[in-house]
């Protein structure tokens, strides 16, 4: 005999009421493994707006604001409850910047929360879709990554009853326009979730600023809207960011990236000499032929978190001095690395011929992770936390810290970009810290299997 649970008899109205009045649910041994904390008023609105007499005629909802403010869990639950309540046998789209981030941020949340409400969810990874069933309804949810302009081709031609965008500000406008145009089923709605970017971003100008004209409900979240965060956790997140990232991710503002990028760097605090035992020593390089070639020796030790010391640098400007070949630069790397104990070198991923030359000499080469904004955020946190020290002899690095600024013309186009000046030592340092922080399994670090020993 098949065991029948109370949830199987629960009407959709009862499910919604259960969510609206949800308090802490203890973890148990049954199917429901997700722990609900008390929902804030904004979270309850996100979950149930489509049933509200005030908002149900809206064509969609936008939820933006600070990180860890409770947007995603309430949006995922509201979207799925709405789809399963209002439709049967229909297709929906769930979109993220990449399929990997979508599965981490959204699908795992759905798999944890929906069974707790009596729904069954199954994923066909090879087809990038979910089948969700419950209370006599069954719908299909297709998964999409909207990382570039070509992504719009993936969703073209579909007929959808609704679409959910996770981190919509990271997607190209063409993809979002194509996905929203697919929602032609009567009663279809759009669901948008994001953290802020710049004030001229296409989504801010075209959607948030025009939410009333587009017949959209707009809700702005702060960390205070997430009742599950303790004061200590909230304070920890506030310490994680500084500068423009604090304004956007903590205060939830759509603000410009302007002025010095690393405004938190203070030579009186972050400049000095360190003598100690090192956990790891490695090199990092921003490659240039006519543009400057920047090379640094990075020492790392871990005391709760990773700490970095830029001990020395090599800086060659091909415009002011003679241009060097890959082989000549590799000679400089070998000379620079003598008696340093450097175990590997992180290199600008676009420098293919130089990487080949280093591998030929036996170097273990790591192609640098080159997400500029995430890299800048990572370095900013390292500086703010006091985990970066620069030797006073690294004069070019110190000079660039004082001159590395945001490109104001890019911001007017809705983009966040550093000005392409005084950025070569900054790129070298960003490659080092962001790449080293991004990879934990040393065996997966190397893009080439060099045989060179530490020197």
ChimeraX attribute file (.defattr): number of C-alpha atoms within 10 A of each C-alpha:
attribute: neighborCount
match mode: 1-to-1
recipient: residues
	/A:1	3
	/A:2	4
	/A:3	4
	/A:4	8
	/A:5	9
	/A:6	8
	/A:7	16
	/A:8	13
	/A:9	12
	/A:10	15
	/A:11	14
	/A:12	18
	/A:13	10
	/A:14	13
	/A:15	14
	/A:16	20
	/A:17	12
	/A:18	13
	/A:19	20
	/A:20	18
	/A:21	10
	/A:22	15
	/A:23	13
	/A:24	11
	/A:25	14
	/A:26	12
	/A:27	12
	/A:28	10
	/A:29	7
	/A:30	8
	/A:31	14
	/A:32	18
	/A:33	16
	/A:34	18
	/A:35	16
	/A:36	17
	/A:37	15
	/A:38	18
	/A:39	22
	/A:40	18
	/A:41	12
	/A:42	20
	/A:43	28
	/A:44	19
	/A:45	19
	/A:46	26
	/A:47	24
	/A:48	23
	/A:49	21
	/A:50	22
	/A:51	14
	/A:52	10
	/A:53	8
	/A:54	9
	/A:55	17
	/A:56	13
	/A:57	16
	/A:58	17
	/A:59	17
	/A:60	23
	/A:61	24
	/A:62	22
	/A:63	24
	/A:64	26
	/A:65	25
	/A:66	24
	/A:67	21
	/A:68	22
	/A:69	25
	/A:70	24
	/A:71	28
	/A:72	23
	/A:73	20
	/A:74	22
	/A:75	27
	/A:76	25
	/A:77	22
	/A:78	23
	/A:79	23
	/A:80	20
	/A:81	20
	/A:82	20
	/A:83	25
	/A:84	22
	/A:85	17
	/A:86	14
	/A:87	17
	/A:88	14
	/A:89	10
	/A:90	18
	/A:91	22
	/A:92	24
	/A:93	25
	/A:94	24
	/A:95	28
	/A:96	24
	/A:97	21
	/A:98	17
	/A:99	18
	/A:100	12
	/A:101	15
	/A:102	20
	/A:103	15
	/A:104	10
	/A:105	17
	/A:106	21
	/A:107	19
	/A:108	11
	/A:109	17
	/A:110	19
	/A:111	19
	/A:112	16
	/A:113	21
	/A:114	22
	/A:115	19
	/A:116	19
	/A:117	23
	/A:118	22
	/A:119	20
	/A:120	15
	/A:121	17
	/A:122	12
	/A:123	16
	/A:124	10
	/A:125	9
	/A:126	6
	/A:127	9
	/A:128	12
	/A:129	19
	/A:130	20
	/A:131	15
	/A:132	22
	/A:133	19
	/A:134	22
	/A:135	16
	/A:136	9
	/A:137	16
	/A:138	19
	/A:139	19
	/A:140	21
	/A:141	22
	/A:142	19
	/A:143	24
	/A:144	23
	/A:145	22
	/A:146	28
	/A:147	17
	/A:148	15
	/A:149	13
	/A:150	11
	/A:151	19
	/A:152	20
	/A:153	12
	/A:154	14
	/A:155	22
	/A:156	13
	/A:157	11
	/A:158	15
	/A:159	17
	/A:160	24
	/A:161	21
	/A:162	29
	/A:163	27
	/A:164	27
	/A:165	27
	/A:166	29
	/A:167	21
	/A:168	24
	/A:169	22
	/A:170	18
	/A:171	22
	/A:172	19
	/A:173	19
	/A:174	15
	/A:175	24
	/A:176	22
	/A:177	11
	/A:178	18
	/A:179	29
	/A:180	20
	/A:181	15
	/A:182	20
	/A:183	21
	/A:184	14
	/A:185	14
	/A:186	9
	/A:187	13
	/A:188	19
	/A:189	24
	/A:190	20
	/A:191	24
	/A:192	23
	/A:193	22
	/A:194	20
	/A:195	25
	/A:196	27
	/A:197	28
	/A:198	23
	/A:199	19
	/A:200	18
	/A:201	22
	/A:202	17
	/A:203	23
	/A:204	18
	/A:205	14
	/A:206	13
	/A:207	17
	/A:208	20
	/A:209	12
	/A:210	14
	/A:211	17
	/A:212	12
	/A:213	9
	/A:214	14
	/A:215	14
	/A:216	22
	/A:217	20
	/A:218	18
	/A:219	17
	/A:220	16
	/A:221	21
	/A:222	20
	/A:223	22
	/A:224	16
	/A:225	19
	/A:226	22
	/A:227	14
	/A:228	19
	/A:229	16
	/A:230	11
	/A:231	9
	/A:232	9
	/A:233	12
	/A:234	16
	/A:235	11
	/A:236	11
	/A:237	15
	/A:238	15
	/A:239	14
	/A:240	18
	/A:241	21
	/A:242	21
	/A:243	19
	/A:244	23
	/A:245	22
	/A:246	18
	/A:247	19
	/A:248	23
	/A:249	25
	/A:250	25
	/A:251	18
	/A:252	22
	/A:253	22
	/A:254	20
	/A:255	17
	/A:256	21
	/A:257	25
	/A:258	16
	/A:259	16
	/A:260	17
	/A:261	22
	/A:262	25
	/A:263	17
	/A:264	16
	/A:265	20
	/A:266	14
	/A:267	15
	/A:268	7
	/A:269	12
	/A:270	19
	/A:271	19
	/A:272	15
	/A:273	13
	/A:274	13
	/A:275	5
	/A:276	7
	/A:277	9
	/A:278	13
	/A:279	11
	/A:280	15
	/A:281	20
	/A:282	20
	/A:283	27
	/A:284	30
	/A:285	29
	/A:286	28
	/A:287	24
	/A:288	20
	/A:289	16
	/A:290	15
	/A:291	15
	/A:292	21
	/A:293	20
	/A:294	24
	/A:295	26
	/A:296	27
	/A:297	23
	/A:298	24
	/A:299	24
	/A:300	19
	/A:301	17
	/A:302	12
	/A:303	7
	/A:304	6
	/A:305	10
	/A:306	15
	/A:307	19
	/A:308	24
	/A:309	22
	/A:310	26
	/A:311	19
	/A:312	19
	/A:313	22
	/A:314	17
	/A:315	18
	/A:316	20
	/A:317	17
	/A:318	15
	/A:319	11
	/A:320	10
	/A:321	10
	/A:322	11
	/A:323	16
	/A:324	16
	/A:325	11
	/A:326	18
	/A:327	13
	/A:328	11
	/A:329	20
	/A:330	17
	/A:331	14
	/A:332	13
	/A:333	18
	/A:334	14
	/A:335	11
	/A:336	19
	/A:337	20
	/A:338	11
	/A:339	9
	/A:340	15
	/A:341	17
	/A:342	20
	/A:343	17
	/A:344	24
	/A:345	26
	/A:346	28
	/A:347	26
	/A:348	21
	/A:349	17
	/A:350	13
	/A:351	15
	/A:352	11
	/A:353	11
	/A:354	20
	/A:355	26
	/A:356	15
	/A:357	15
	/A:358	23
	/A:359	18
	/A:360	14
	/A:361	15
	/A:362	16
	/A:363	24
	/A:364	23
	/A:365	23
	/A:366	24
	/A:367	21
	/A:368	26
	/A:369	21
	/A:370	16
	/A:371	12
	/A:372	16
	/A:373	13
	/A:374	13
	/A:375	22
	/A:376	22
	/A:377	22
	/A:378	20
	/A:379	23
	/A:380	24
	/A:381	21
	/A:382	21
	/A:383	22
	/A:384	21
	/A:385	16
	/A:386	14
	/A:387	19
	/A:388	22
	/A:389	23
	/A:390	22
	/A:391	19
	/A:392	17
	/A:393	15
	/A:394	18
	/A:395	14
	/A:396	17
	/A:397	27
	/A:398	19
	/A:399	12
	/A:400	17
	/A:401	22
	/A:402	16
	/A:403	17
	/A:404	22
	/A:405	22
	/A:406	21
	/A:407	20
	/A:408	17
	/A:409	12
	/A:410	15
	/A:411	21
	/A:412	14
	/A:413	13
	/A:414	18
	/A:415	19
	/A:416	21
	/A:417	17
	/A:418	23
	/A:419	16
	/A:420	11
	/A:421	12
	/A:422	19
	/A:423	20
	/A:424	25
	/A:425	28
	/A:426	21
	/A:427	21
	/A:428	25
	/A:429	27
	/A:430	27
	/A:431	29
	/A:432	29
	/A:433	25
	/A:434	22
	/A:435	23
	/A:436	19
	/A:437	13
	/A:438	12
	/A:439	12
	/A:440	10
	/A:441	7
	/A:442	8
	/A:443	8
	/A:444	9
	/A:445	20
	/A:446	16
	/A:447	14
	/A:448	17
	/A:449	14
	/A:450	16
	/A:451	12
	/A:452	14
	/A:453	12
	/A:454	16
	/A:455	14
